[in-house]
Amino acid sequence: MRFATRATLGQLPWFAVDHGEIVLADQSVGPVIDMHTHYALPVLAPHHVDMTTETPHSNLLLGACCAHHLDIRANQCFGPRELSNLRRELVLGGLTGVGKRHDHTAPNLARDMKSMNVRHAVVLAIDFSFPNHHARDTLTTARTRSEATGYGSVHPRRWNARVLLEEQLHLGARGIKLHPPNQLFRPDAWYAMRLYRWCGSEGVPVFFHAGPAGIEPKLGQYFGQMRFYERPLRECPDTQFVLGHAGSLQHREAIDLQRRYPNAWLEISGLSLGQLREVLRQADTTRVVFGSDWPFYHPVLPLAKVLIATHGQPELRARILHDNAARLLEMKPGGLAQA
Protein backbone atom coordinates (compact mmCIF):
# COMPACT_ATOMS: atom_id res chain seq x y z
CA MET A 1 0.00 0.00 0.00
CA ARG A 2 1.70 3.14 -1.26
CA PHE A 3 0.48 6.69 -0.68
CA ALA A 4 2.05 9.45 -2.73
CA THR A 5 2.14 11.94 0.16
CA ARG A 6 1.30 11.98 3.86
CA ALA A 7 -2.03 13.69 3.16
CA THR A 8 -3.15 10.92 0.80
CA LEU A 9 -3.37 8.60 3.80
CA GLY A 10 -6.67 10.42 4.19
CA GLN A 11 -8.04 7.89 1.70
CA LEU A 12 -8.08 5.34 4.50
CA PRO A 13 -11.43 5.17 6.35
CA TRP A 14 -10.13 6.42 9.70
CA PHE A 15 -8.52 9.66 8.48
CA ALA A 16 -9.40 12.93 6.79
CA VAL A 17 -7.58 16.01 5.54
CA ASP A 18 -8.29 19.30 7.30
CA HIS A 19 -6.71 22.45 5.82
CA GLY A 20 -4.09 20.31 4.10
CA GLU A 21 -3.16 18.34 7.24
CA ILE A 22 -3.94 14.68 7.94
CA VAL A 23 -6.17 14.13 10.99
CA LEU A 24 -7.80 11.17 12.71
CA ALA A 25 -11.51 11.49 11.89
CA ASP A 26 -12.79 8.29 13.51
CA GLN A 27 -12.95 9.01 17.22
CA SER A 28 -14.03 5.42 17.94
CA VAL A 29 -10.33 4.55 17.60
CA GLY A 30 -9.92 5.83 21.16
CA PRO A 31 -6.97 7.45 22.94
CA VAL A 32 -3.37 6.65 21.98
CA ILE A 33 -0.13 6.63 23.97
CA ASP A 34 3.04 7.08 21.91
CA MET A 35 5.99 5.39 23.62
CA HIS A 36 8.66 6.59 21.18
CA THR A 37 9.19 10.28 20.46
CA HIS A 38 12.06 12.78 20.72
CA TYR A 39 12.43 16.51 21.13
CA ALA A 40 14.92 17.58 18.46
CA LEU A 41 18.01 15.36 18.34
CA PRO A 42 21.34 15.88 20.12
CA VAL A 43 23.65 18.70 19.11
CA LEU A 44 27.25 19.28 20.03
CA ALA A 45 27.62 21.62 23.01
CA PRO A 46 27.71 24.63 23.18
CA HIS A 47 25.02 24.70 20.44
CA HIS A 48 21.48 24.78 21.78
CA VAL A 49 18.01 24.00 20.44
CA ASP A 50 15.08 25.69 22.15
CA MET A 51 12.67 22.79 22.64
CA THR A 52 9.89 25.05 23.95
CA THR A 53 9.22 27.21 20.87
CA GLU A 54 6.32 26.55 18.50
CA THR A 55 6.99 26.99 14.77
CA PRO A 56 4.51 26.84 11.86
CA HIS A 57 5.64 23.43 10.58
CA SER A 58 7.01 20.34 12.31
CA ASN A 59 9.37 19.77 9.36
CA LEU A 60 9.63 16.04 10.02
CA LEU A 61 12.52 14.05 8.63
CA LEU A 62 10.18 12.03 6.41
CA GLY A 63 8.51 15.06 4.88
CA ALA A 64 4.84 15.53 4.10
CA CYS A 65 5.55 15.39 0.38
CA CYS A 66 7.37 12.05 0.57
CA ALA A 67 5.68 8.80 -0.36
CA HIS A 68 4.38 6.87 2.65
CA HIS A 69 4.48 3.08 2.16
CA LEU A 70 2.78 0.73 4.59
CA ASP A 71 4.15 -2.54 3.21
CA ILE A 72 7.81 -1.68 3.77
CA ARG A 73 9.79 -0.55 6.79
CA ALA A 74 9.47 3.15 7.56
CA ASN A 75 13.14 3.90 6.86
CA GLN A 76 12.71 2.45 3.37
CA CYS A 77 10.29 5.28 2.57
CA PHE A 78 13.34 7.52 2.20
CA GLY A 79 14.44 7.55 -1.44
CA PRO A 80 18.15 7.99 -2.29
CA ARG A 81 17.94 11.78 -2.21
CA GLU A 82 15.89 11.86 0.99
CA LEU A 83 18.25 9.36 2.62
CA SER A 84 21.25 11.53 1.72
CA ASN A 85 19.47 14.56 3.17
CA LEU A 86 18.61 12.59 6.30
CA ARG A 87 22.22 11.61 6.91
CA ARG A 88 23.36 15.18 6.34
CA GLU A 89 20.76 16.43 8.80
CA LEU A 90 21.77 13.89 11.45
CA VAL A 91 25.52 14.46 11.15
CA LEU A 92 26.00 18.08 10.12
CA GLY A 93 23.00 19.26 12.10
CA GLY A 94 24.39 17.55 15.18
CA LEU A 95 27.77 19.21 14.74
CA THR A 96 26.54 22.71 13.89
CA GLY A 97 23.14 22.97 15.57
CA VAL A 98 21.44 24.14 12.36
CA GLY A 99 18.68 22.50 10.36
CA LYS A 100 15.35 20.85 11.09
CA ARG A 101 16.00 20.29 14.79
CA HIS A 102 14.65 23.74 15.58
CA ASP A 103 11.20 22.61 14.42
CA HIS A 104 11.22 19.39 16.47
CA THR A 105 9.93 21.03 19.62
CA ALA A 106 7.49 20.18 22.39
CA PRO A 107 4.61 22.38 21.09
CA ASN A 108 5.02 20.98 17.58
CA LEU A 109 4.97 17.41 18.87
CA ALA A 110 1.85 18.22 20.89
CA ARG A 111 0.18 19.61 17.77
CA ASP A 112 0.92 16.45 15.75
CA MET A 113 -0.21 14.30 18.70
CA LYS A 114 -3.55 16.11 18.87
CA SER A 115 -4.19 15.46 15.18
CA MET A 116 -4.05 11.69 15.85
CA ASN A 117 -5.74 11.63 19.29
CA VAL A 118 -2.41 10.81 20.96
CA ARG A 119 -3.10 11.80 24.54
CA HIS A 120 0.37 11.16 25.97
CA ALA A 121 3.90 10.64 24.67
CA VAL A 122 7.12 9.29 26.13
CA VAL A 123 9.94 11.61 25.02
CA LEU A 124 13.32 9.88 24.79
CA ALA A 125 16.67 11.58 25.25
CA ILE A 126 19.84 10.24 23.64
CA ASP A 127 23.25 10.74 25.25
CA PHE A 128 26.21 10.55 22.90
CA SER A 129 29.88 10.34 23.82
CA PHE A 130 30.46 13.90 22.60
CA PRO A 131 29.55 16.83 24.91
CA ASN A 132 25.81 17.48 24.70
CA HIS A 133 22.87 18.57 26.86
CA HIS A 134 20.14 16.52 25.19
CA ALA A 135 19.10 14.57 28.28
CA ARG A 136 18.96 17.63 30.50
CA ASP A 137 17.09 19.72 27.93
CA THR A 138 14.63 16.91 27.14
CA LEU A 139 13.81 16.25 30.79
CA THR A 140 13.59 19.94 31.69
CA THR A 141 11.17 20.52 28.81
CA ALA A 142 9.09 17.37 29.36
CA ARG A 143 8.46 18.14 33.03
CA THR A 144 6.62 21.33 31.98
CA ARG A 145 4.30 19.44 29.60
CA SER A 146 1.21 17.59 30.84
CA GLU A 147 1.11 15.44 27.68
CA ALA A 148 4.70 14.17 27.99
CA THR A 149 6.79 11.82 30.13
CA GLY A 150 10.56 12.24 29.86
CA TYR A 151 13.07 9.41 29.63
CA GLY A 152 16.71 10.31 30.20
CA SER A 153 19.80 8.75 28.64
CA VAL A 154 23.24 7.91 30.03
CA HIS A 155 26.01 6.66 27.80
CA PRO A 156 27.01 3.45 29.63
CA ARG A 157 30.74 4.08 29.19
CA ARG A 158 30.67 7.42 31.00
CA TRP A 159 32.90 7.33 34.08
CA ASN A 160 30.22 9.13 36.11
CA ALA A 161 27.27 7.13 34.78
CA ARG A 162 25.73 6.54 38.22
CA VAL A 163 25.90 10.23 39.09
CA LEU A 164 24.30 11.18 35.76
CA LEU A 165 21.54 8.63 36.28
CA GLU A 166 20.75 10.05 39.70
CA GLU A 167 20.76 13.61 38.34
CA GLN A 168 18.33 12.63 35.59
CA LEU A 169 16.04 10.84 38.02
CA HIS A 170 16.01 14.04 40.07
CA LEU A 171 14.95 15.91 36.92
CA GLY A 172 12.00 13.55 36.56
CA ALA A 173 13.28 10.79 34.26
CA ARG A 174 10.82 7.89 34.27
CA GLY A 175 13.10 5.66 32.19
CA ILE A 176 16.42 5.55 30.34
CA LYS A 177 16.92 5.38 26.57
CA LEU A 178 19.93 3.55 25.13
CA HIS A 179 20.90 3.30 21.46
CA PRO A 180 23.66 0.68 21.02
CA PRO A 181 24.17 1.26 17.24
CA ASN A 182 24.63 5.02 17.68
CA GLN A 183 26.32 4.94 21.08
CA LEU A 184 28.58 2.14 19.79
CA PHE A 185 28.41 -0.41 22.57
CA ARG A 186 27.27 -4.01 22.86
CA PRO A 187 24.10 -4.31 24.93
CA ASP A 188 25.63 -7.20 26.89
CA ALA A 189 28.83 -5.32 27.85
CA TRP A 190 29.70 -5.39 31.56
CA TYR A 191 29.60 -1.62 31.92
CA ALA A 192 26.10 -1.56 30.39
CA MET A 193 24.91 -4.37 32.65
CA ARG A 194 25.60 -2.28 35.76
CA LEU A 195 23.43 0.53 34.36
CA TYR A 196 20.53 -1.88 33.80
CA ARG A 197 20.81 -3.10 37.39
CA TRP A 198 20.79 0.48 38.68
CA CYS A 199 17.66 1.17 36.62
CA GLY A 200 16.00 -1.94 38.01
CA SER A 201 16.76 -0.91 41.58
CA GLU A 202 15.28 2.54 40.89
CA GLY A 203 12.20 1.11 39.20
CA VAL A 204 12.75 2.75 35.81
CA PRO A 205 12.59 0.87 32.48
CA VAL A 206 15.37 0.72 29.90
CA PHE A 207 14.20 1.63 26.41
CA PHE A 208 16.51 0.16 23.76
CA HIS A 209 16.90 0.86 20.11
CA ALA A 210 16.89 -2.83 19.23
CA GLY A 211 18.10 -4.58 16.10
CA PRO A 212 19.86 -3.38 12.95
CA ALA A 213 17.88 -0.91 10.84
CA GLY A 214 19.88 -1.42 7.65
CA ILE A 215 20.75 2.24 7.01
CA GLU A 216 23.35 2.70 9.75
CA PRO A 217 27.09 2.05 9.30
CA LYS A 218 28.25 -1.57 9.49
CA LEU A 219 29.66 -1.14 12.98
CA GLY A 220 26.33 0.19 14.20
CA GLN A 221 24.55 -2.78 12.62
CA TYR A 222 26.87 -5.10 14.54
CA PHE A 223 26.12 -3.47 17.91
CA GLY A 224 22.38 -3.74 17.22
CA GLN A 225 22.31 -7.52 16.72
CA MET A 226 19.45 -9.01 18.71
CA ARG A 227 21.58 -11.81 20.14
CA PHE A 228 23.36 -9.24 22.31
CA TYR A 229 20.10 -8.27 24.07
CA GLU A 230 19.44 -11.63 25.70
CA ARG A 231 21.94 -11.34 28.56
CA PRO A 232 20.34 -8.15 29.96
CA LEU A 233 16.88 -9.75 29.81
CA ARG A 234 18.10 -12.92 31.48
CA GLU A 235 20.34 -11.46 34.18
CA CYS A 236 18.29 -8.36 35.10
CA PRO A 237 14.80 -9.78 35.72
CA ASP A 238 13.80 -6.80 37.90
CA THR A 239 14.42 -4.37 35.03
CA GLN A 240 11.75 -3.80 32.41
CA PHE A 241 13.23 -3.57 28.89
CA VAL A 242 11.42 -2.06 25.91
CA LEU A 243 12.83 -3.35 22.62
CA GLY A 244 12.36 -0.35 20.34
CA HIS A 245 11.30 -1.01 16.75
CA ALA A 246 10.56 -4.60 17.86
CA GLY A 247 14.04 -5.61 16.72
CA SER A 248 13.95 -3.71 13.40
CA LEU A 249 15.18 -6.10 10.69
CA GLN A 250 15.42 -8.90 13.26
CA HIS A 251 11.83 -8.75 14.51
CA ARG A 252 11.48 -12.52 14.69
CA GLU A 253 14.44 -12.74 17.08
CA ALA A 254 12.85 -9.95 19.15
CA ILE A 255 9.52 -11.79 19.25
CA ASP A 256 11.32 -14.90 20.50
CA LEU A 257 13.04 -12.94 23.29
CA GLN A 258 9.80 -11.25 24.28
CA ARG A 259 8.00 -14.57 24.57
CA ARG A 260 10.78 -16.09 26.69
CA TYR A 261 11.40 -13.18 29.08
CA PRO A 262 8.50 -11.55 30.96
CA ASN A 263 10.50 -8.31 31.41
CA ALA A 264 10.71 -7.75 27.62
CA TRP A 265 8.32 -5.42 25.77
CA LEU A 266 8.10 -4.73 22.03
CA GLU A 267 7.59 -1.22 20.65
CA ILE A 268 6.40 -1.26 17.04
CA SER A 269 7.60 1.99 15.39
CA GLY A 270 9.24 1.51 12.00
CA LEU A 271 7.79 -1.93 11.28
CA SER A 272 6.23 -2.77 7.95
CA LEU A 273 2.60 -3.85 7.96
CA GLY A 274 3.69 -7.45 7.39
CA GLN A 275 6.12 -7.34 10.32
CA LEU A 276 3.48 -5.80 12.55
CA ARG A 277 1.04 -8.58 11.70
CA GLU A 278 3.68 -11.13 12.69
CA VAL A 279 4.22 -9.37 16.02
CA LEU A 280 0.50 -9.30 16.77
CA ARG A 281 0.10 -12.94 15.78
CA GLN A 282 3.16 -14.41 17.51
CA ALA A 283 4.19 -12.14 20.42
CA ASP A 284 2.57 -11.74 23.81
CA THR A 285 0.32 -8.79 22.93
CA THR A 286 0.00 -7.76 26.57
CA ARG A 287 3.56 -6.43 26.22
CA VAL A 288 3.40 -4.67 22.85
CA VAL A 289 3.22 -0.86 22.73
CA PHE A 290 2.67 1.77 20.06
CA GLY A 291 5.38 4.23 18.98
CA SER A 292 5.96 6.66 16.12
CA ASP A 293 9.62 7.75 16.39
CA TRP A 294 8.60 11.38 15.90
CA PRO A 295 10.29 13.59 14.50
CA PHE A 296 11.44 10.98 12.00
CA TYR A 297 7.82 10.12 11.16
CA HIS A 298 4.36 11.52 11.70
CA PRO A 299 2.26 9.28 14.01
CA VAL A 300 -0.21 8.67 11.18
CA LEU A 301 2.25 6.25 9.54
CA PRO A 302 2.41 3.61 12.32
CA LEU A 303 -1.18 4.34 13.38
CA ALA A 304 -2.50 3.44 9.93
CA LYS A 305 -0.68 0.10 10.12
CA VAL A 306 -2.09 -0.70 13.57
CA LEU A 307 -5.63 0.18 12.48
CA ILE A 308 -5.37 -2.09 9.45
CA ALA A 309 -3.74 -4.95 11.37
CA THR A 310 -6.33 -4.84 14.19
CA HIS A 311 -9.43 -4.48 12.01
CA GLY A 312 -12.35 -6.20 13.76
CA GLN A 313 -10.34 -6.65 16.99
CA PRO A 314 -11.22 -3.64 19.18
CA GLU A 315 -9.78 -5.13 22.38
CA LEU A 316 -6.44 -5.86 20.74
CA ARG A 317 -6.39 -2.38 19.18
CA ALA A 318 -6.99 -0.69 22.54
CA ARG A 319 -4.31 -2.86 24.15
CA ILE A 320 -1.66 -1.87 21.59
CA LEU A 321 -2.57 1.79 21.25
CA HIS A 322 -3.14 2.63 24.90
CA ASP A 323 -3.67 0.06 27.64
CA ASN A 324 -0.29 -1.71 27.61
CA ALA A 325 1.64 1.55 27.65
CA ALA A 326 -0.53 2.91 30.46
CA ARG A 327 0.32 -0.16 32.51
CA LEU A 328 4.04 0.11 31.74
CA LEU A 329 4.11 3.77 32.76
CA GLU A 330 2.71 2.82 36.20
CA MET A 331 5.12 -0.04 36.98
CA LYS A 332 7.34 -0.41 40.00
CA PRO A 333 10.49 -2.58 40.27
CA GLY A 334 9.89 -6.22 39.39
CA GLY A 335 6.94 -5.38 37.17
CA LEU A 336 4.36 -4.90 39.95
CA ALA A 337 1.75 -2.32 39.14
CA GLN A 338 1.13 0.44 41.61
CA ALA A 339 -2.02 0.25 43.67
Buried (B, 14 or more C-beta within 10 A) or exposed (E): BEBEBBBBBBEBEBBBBEEEBBBBBEEEBBBBBBBBBBBBBBBBEEBEBEBBEEBEEBBBBBBBEBBBBBEBBBBBBBEEEBBEBBEEBBEEBBEEBEBBBBBBBBEBBBBBBEBBBBBBBBBBBBBBEEEBBBBBBBBBBBEEBEBBBBBBBBBBBBEEBEEBBBBBBEBBBBBBBBBBBBBBBBBBBEBBBBBBBBBBEBBBBBBBBBBBBEBBEEEBBBBBBBEBBBBBBEEBEBBBBBBBBBBBBBBBBBBBBBBEBBBBBBBBBBBBBBBBBBBBEBBBBEBBBBBBBBBBBBBBBBBBBBBBBBEEEEEBBBBBBBBBBEBBBEBEBEBEEEE
